[in-house]
Amino acid sequence: MDVARGCRGIRAPGAPAARPFPILYTNGKTAQYIADNRYRYRLLSRLPLWYARYKPDIDVHFPMGNWQGYALWQFSAQANCGRLRCPYRVAGTPNDIDVNVAPMDAAALRQQWPFGGLIDVPPDYLASIPVPVSRAAGLAGKVTITYADVATPPTVEEMVAVLGARWQTFRAAFRMPVVKTVPRRARFGIAEYVAWKRTAYRSEALLEAAFSQAADPVSTASTELVRER
């Protein structure tokens, strides 16, 4: 079973809310992965840990994430217990049984079994920070230091959403701007050019000025020349 299926199996749909939480049985590699991603696996990382490590030491692995220690440690099994060598032999039992140890006596183990609750989440190292004060107020003395809470680290989903939005902005900066389709100009051929020239030379203002200074239509330049002759 992978981590995702394990998360879904903790609280299956339709399961009674009063049902005790299970204990997490896993090895060191998977436990470290869950511990490193405890803000992603908020429920899975708070289950009591049944640690499967078939080695003679375990103290170097804690604290690890939310786990300050183990609820049970399975240190002996068929993998490291044989006919000639075994970490711990239980009298009258074969060599292939699993042997576990609890960091408590038998009375405390009976009281806590079957570990149906969740472990407490340790406070973050930066749970709060002091609010800065001005230099003048500090030199004057009698300054009451106040603290501000530090926000909970973002979840993986929140970081993915923020990085996705920034990536879209970054990628859009390298794209060529979209040029809108320029409407086609009206046809401008030789006929339109001639009409434009005529309009330029025969504008309304020029025509009015020409008519105001025009000679008598009866008396033209040619008739004046004839009269002089």
URDA-V267604 format. One record per run of one state. SS is the DSSP state (H for helix, E for strand, - for the rest). FROM is the first residue (numbers start at 1). TO is the last residue. Records with the same first field share a line. If there is no record, write none. Layout:
BEGIN
SS: FROM-TO / FROM-TO
END
This chain:
BEGIN
-: 1-2 / 11-23 / 37-43 / 48-48 / 53-58 / 62-63 / 65-66 / 68-71 / 77-98 / 102-105 / 113-117 / 119-127 / 131-134 / 141-146 / 150-155 / 173-189 / 202-203 / 213-220 / 229-229
H: 3-10 / 28-36 / 44-46 / 59-61 / 106-112 / 135-140 / 156-172 / 190-201 / 204-212 / 221-228
E: 24-27 / 47-47 / 49-52 / 64-64 / 67-67 / 72-76 / 99-101 / 118-118 / 128-130 / 147-149
END
